[in-house]
Amino acid sequence: MDAEQALLGAILVNNEAHFRVSDFLDKSHFFEPLHARIYEQMGRLLDQSHVVTPVTLQTYFTDDTALQEVGGATYFLQLAAAAPTISHARDYGRTIYDLSLRRQLIQMGEDIVVTAYDAPIESSPTEQIEQIEGRLYSLAETGRSEKGFEAFSQSSAKALELALAAFKRDGGTSGVSTGLIDLDKKMGGLQRSDLIILAGRPGMGKTALATNIAFNIAKDFREGLNEDNEKEVIDGGRVAFYSLEMSSEQLATRILSQEAKVGSDKIRKGLISDDDYRRLASTTTQLQNIPLYIDQTGGISISALTQRARRLKRTLGGLDLIVVDYLQLLTPSGNKRSDGRVQEVSEITQGLKALAKDLEVPVLALSQLSRAVEQREDKRPLLSDLRESGSIEQDADIVMFVYREAYYKKSEEPADMNSAEFAEWQENMQKIFHLAEVIIEKQRHGPTGKVKLRFDENFTRFENLFEGAPLADDMNPG
């Protein structure tokens, strides 16, 4: 009460005191409801460029019974008379804020006990823990991230740090390198706080590309000490992979297949040779300690995903990439279905973008495309092909598509293998069989365009496409 009275008095004496606390303090932080109403009205008057004094305030409280109980309009005069200097206003504001947090923690503790005793059967303890984590995190962040204006000198210093980081790296990227040279050149790596959408029709290899990128980043992870003797990431990064469609074992099989050069089909069917097994075992040993963490929970909500990402970042001491496979398998917060799927996807994409900014981590989210692609002669995807495309296109910083012409060309194989048509078809397939395109259709910070990669179907692996490298080895189009 003393701190609240001191702050309100300081504002009455010098309205400048309000601007020293308004960036972190609002009416909800006051213990006394009357003080909360007074503070709120002060803010309204100042927003309208009016002067706040005992005289201008009393007009708005003529019918306030709580004010009448403490002396009516004379209470404003008492506050002003006992006011400290404006230099202490922020300290009083912080005291009010801190005490408010303590009250909320007490209330939260009581809620946890009540919920644990009386939770409905369908509410699992895990869900309760995630909800509590969310409330705690929100409470911890309240008042902290109201960053307001930042001087250009600070912003430009950060931009210079990014440029210096790009200069120091071998690949010349300011973001996290994908391990794919031409893709890095086009995007400058994966940038912190960006939401990157990777979309494609089934069979195009979007999961394979995301897996390749995630693995490349985790495999290259290296830490060192900066000038302040603190740990910092020198190369690569720590990756959280939310595999909503595939199990962790299936995803691990893909990665082992890619690295050991043993076909994933052979692994699944148990057709591996002794040499294959030795390569797999050796690769598994080499990859034991890479910082790639897989969450295979199906149908996870955007709020649960957010809490788990925050928890993992705290546990690891940092996080450098989040991958979500795929967007449409996420559910809205609390599993509450809204009236329309577009609205649900909008909540999900906004949540992913907020997570990217909050944790300062690039989020790579995979997305499905509509069947409209299949109806066109040129089957290269367009932004309009994104399912529920409005919100996805709007919230994303980068939208890119995976396209492989050979996937469609395969189905055009002529029946007569001795015909001229078959020879022509085979010649065309030789040119495109291992060719893949990543089409960057939207990029806030750079150019759009196409990036060509090499795709190996046997190991579902995307690689750099070097000039003169063969594209048609091991082609088996039939």
N, C-alpha and C positions, 0 to 999 in steps of 0.2 A: 504493500500500500504506500509506503514512504517513497519508494522509487517511482511509482506511478504518479504520485502527487508532484514530486520534484520535476519529472519530465514535463508534465502538462503545464506546470507553472513556468518552466523555462521557455516553452513555446509561446505562452501568453506574453511573456516579457519580450522575447525576440523570436519572431516567426522563423528565422533561419534555423533554429534548433530542430524544427520538424524535418527539414531536408537532410539533416545529419543522421536521422534514424529511419526515414521512410523506406530506404532500400531494403531493410531486413525486418522491420517491425510493422505489424498491422493490428487491427482491433482484436483479433482472436488471441493475441498474446497477453492481453490484460486480464488480471484476476477479477477486478471489480467491474461489473457490467456498466455502471455509470461512467467510469473512466474510459471504457471501450467506446461508448457512444460519443463522449466528448472528443476523444482522439479522432474518431471517424469523421465527425462534423468539422473538426479543424482541417483535416485533409481535404474535404470537399470545398471548403471556403478557399483554401490556398490554391487548389486546382483551378478555381475560377478567378484567381488573381485578386481575391479579397484579403483584407487585413484581418487577422484573428486577434481580438481583444476581449476582455470580459463583457464589454458592451455589445459587440457584434455577435458573441456567442449566446448571450442570454435569450435572444429572440427565438432561438430554436429549441429552448428547453422550458418554455413557460408552463407546459403541461406535464413535465417529467416529475413524477411523484418521488422518485429516488433522490432527485436534486433538492426538492422541497424539504425532505427529511434531514438533509445536511446543511440547511440554511438558505436554500434558494440561490439567487444570483450572487449573494455575498460569498458563496463558496468559491466562485471564480476569482474574486478579489483576494481571498485567503491564499489560493494557489499561487497567484502572481506575487503576493507579498512575501511568501516563503520560498520563492524560486531561487535556485542556485544560478551560478553563471552559466552562460551558453557553452563554455568549454567542457563542462561535465555532462552535457546532454547525451552524448553518445554512450557514455559509461552507464548512465541510468537506463538508457534504452537497451543496452546489452544485458543489464541485470534483469529487466522485465522479461526479455527474450529467454534468458537461461532458466529463470524460474518457471516460465511457461513450459519449456521442454521437460523440466523435472516433473511437473504435474501430468504432462502427457505420458511420460514413462511410467508413472505410478498407475495411471488409468489403464495403460496398455498391459501392465503386469496383472492387474485385476482381471482384465478381459481374457488374458491367456489362461488364467486359472479357471474362470467360469466356462470358457469354451472347451477346455480339456475335460471338464467334468460333464458338461451337458451337450457336447457336439452330437449332431445327428449321425446315424449309422453310416450314411453315404459319404460323410466327410472324413477322409482318412487323416491320420496324424501328419503324414507327409504334406498334404495340402495345407493343413493348419500351420505347419512350420514355414512353408513358402509364403503364406499370407502374412505371418508375423515378420518374416525377413523383409518383406516388401514394406510393411508399415514402419519398421525400424529404419530402413534405408531412407524412406521418404522423410522421416523425422530428422535423420542426420543431415539430409540435404537441404531442409527448409531453411531459408535465409542465407544459405551458403552460396548458391549459384545465381543469385540475383546480381549478375556481374555488372549490369549497367554499361555505361560508356567506358571505353578503353582508349587511352591516348594513342595517336597514330605512331608515336615513337615506340610504344610497346608492341603494337601490331606489326610494325615494319621489322622490329628486332626478331620476332618469331618467324616472319617470312624469310629473313636472312639466314636464320638457323636451318630452315628447310633447304634453302639453296646450298648452304655449306654441306649439309648432310648428303645432298645429291652429288655434290662435287667430290666428296670423299669416297663415295661408293664406286665400285668398279663399273657397275652398269649405268651410272649416272641417273639414278632414280631418287626422287625425294620421298617416295612412299616405300611400302614393303614390296620387294621384288617377287614377281610370280614365278620366276625361273624360266619364263618364256620371253626371249629377248625382244622380239618384234612387238609383242603385246605390251611389254614394259615401255618401249619407246613411244608407243601411242598414248599410254596413260600415265607414264611417269611412276609406275608401280601402283599399288593399292594405297590410297590416301586415307589418313586418319579421319574419322568422323563421316566418311562417305558411305552411302547405301548403294551397293552395286547389284543390279539385277542381271542375272545370267539366265536367258530363256532359250527354249528350243523345243521342237516336237519330239515325241518319244523316238528313241533310236539315234538321235543326233549326237549324243555323247555329252550332254550337259553335266551329268553327275561325274562322268569320267574326267572332264576338264576341271571341275571344282575340286575333285579328289587330287588330281595332279598338282594343282596350285597349292592346296592345303599341305600336301606332302612336301613339295619343294620348299615351302616356307619353313615348315617344322624341321626338315632335314638340315637346312642351312643355319639353324639357330646358333648364334654365338653371342656371348656376353663379354663385356670388358668394363674397365673403370674409366670414368670421365675425369675431368680436371678437378672436380670436387671429391674425388675418390669414392664416388657412388657408382653402383652397377648401372649399366645401360646396354641396350641391345645394339650390337655392332652389325649383325647380319641376320636374316631370317626372322623367325618369331615363334611365339607360342600360339597354338591354334585350338579353338573350340569348334567342333564339328557336330552339328545337330542333324543326325541321320533319321529323319522321321519316316522314311520309306524302307530303308535297308537296315538289317541288323549290324551290329559292330563287327561280327565275324565275317559277314559278306563284304563289308567295306574293307576290312583288313585283308581279306583274300584278294580283292582288287589291287590293293597297294602292293602286296607281296608279288602278285602276278606281274605288275608293271616293273618292279625293281629286279626281280629274279629272272625275268624274261621266260616265265613258264605260263602257258596259257591257262586262264582262269577256268575254262571249260574242262581242261585236263585235271585241274586240281579238284573241281567239284565231283567229277566222275571217277576219281581215283586212278587215272591213267598215267600217272607220273612215273618216270624212270628213276633209277638210283641216282643218276646225275641230277635230274630235276629236284629230287628230294634234298640232295646235298646243297644245291643252290638256294632252295627255299630255307633250309635250316641256317645257312650262313647269313642270308639276308635278314632273317628274323633276329639273329644275334646282333647284327649291326644296327638294327632299328629299334632295339629295346628301349633306349633312353630318349627317343625324339619326343619333343613336347607337343604331341598331337592327342587331343582328348575327345573321345566320341561319346555323345549322349544319344542313345537309340530309343528314347521314349517316344512312342507314337501318339499323335493327337495332342501334343503338348500345347498349352495356351501361351499367348504372347507374354503374359505377365510372369508365368512360371519360367519361361525361357530367359526372360530378363533377369529374374532373381538368380537363376543358376549361373548366368554369365558373370554377374557381379560377384557372386560367391567364388567362382573359379579365379577371377582376376585377383581377388583378395588373397586367396590361397597361394597362387603362383607368384604373387608380387608383380603381376603385369599380364597383359593379354594383347596380342598383336593382330589377330584375325578371328572373326566369327563367320562360320559357314552354316547356312540353313538350307537343307535339302528335304522338302522344298516348301515354298511359300504357302501354297494352297492347302497344305496339310496342317498348318497352324490353326488354332481356334482362338476366338476372341477371349478377352479376359473373363475369368470366372465361368467359362463355358456357356455364357449367355448368348444365345442366338438372336440376332437382330432381325428386322423385317426383310432385309435384303443382303445378298451375298456381297454386293459391291460395297455396302457400308461396312461389312465385317472385314473385307480385305483392306479397306481404307484404314480401319483401326489397326490392323496388323502391320501395314507398311509404315504408318506413322509411328507405331511402337518400335519398329526396327530402326527407323531413322533416329528416333529419340535415343535409343540404346547406343547407336554409333556415336552420336554427339556426346552423350553422357560419359561413356567409357573412353572416348577418343580412340576408337578402334574401327577399322573398315569392316563392314558387314556385307558379306557376299551371299545373296539370297537367290536361290534358283526358282524359276517360275515356269509354269506350263504355258503353251500357246494354244489358241483356239484352232478348230479344224478348218478355218477359212484358208489357211496356208495351202491345204491339200487341193482346194478348188481352183487355184491359179496355175497358169502355165509356168511362170517363174515362181518357184517355191521358196525363194529367199524371204525370211520373215520381215514384217513391218511392225512399227510400234502399235498399230491398231490391232495386231494379232494377239497381243497380250490379253489373257483372260482378266476381266475386270480392269481393263487397261488404264482407265482414267486415274485412279488413285496410285497405281504402281508407277505409271509414267511421271506423275506429278511429284511424288515423294522421292524418287530415285535420283541420285547424282549421275549415275552411269547406267545405261541400259545397253546390253550387248546380247547378240544372238549367236548360237552355234549352228552352222549349216554345212552339211556334207552332200554335195551333188551326187556322189557315188551311191548314196543310200537309195535315192529315187531312180537313178539310172540302172541299178541292179535289176529292178522289176521289169525293165524294158528289154530283157534278153530275148532275142529271136529264137524261135523253137528249132529252126534248121541251122545246125552248127556249120554246115558247108555253104551257106548262102553268103552273098556279098554283104547283106545287112548285118549278119553276125560278125563278119570281119571288121566292118566299120564300127559296130558297137563295141567290139573287143578293143579296138585301137583307142576309142574314146575312153573306155574304162581304164586302159593302161595309163592314161594321162591324169586321171582324177581319182584313182582308187584310194590312195593314201592322202588325198588333199582335203583339208578342212578349212573353213573360213570362220573367223570370229568377226561379226559385223557390229561395230560400235555405232549404234543408231542415235544415242544421246550421250553427251558428256559436258557437264557444266564447266569444267576447267580446261577443256582442250578440244581438239578436232575430232570429228567423227570419221568413219571410214572402215576399211576392211583390213584384217590381219590374217595372213595365210599361215597355217600350221600343218605339221605332218601328223596323221592319225594312224596308229597301228591297231587294227581291229583285234588281232590275236591277244594283245595285252591291254586293250582299252586305254591306250597311252597317247597323250598329245605331246609332241616334241617340237623343237625349233625346226623351221624349214630353211635349210641352208641352200644357197644357190648351187645348182648342179647336183643336189642330192637325189638319189633315185626315189620315185614315188610309187613304182609298181612292183617292187619285189614281193615275192610270195603271194601274188594276186591269185585269188581263187573266186572269181565272180560268179561261177556257176554254182 
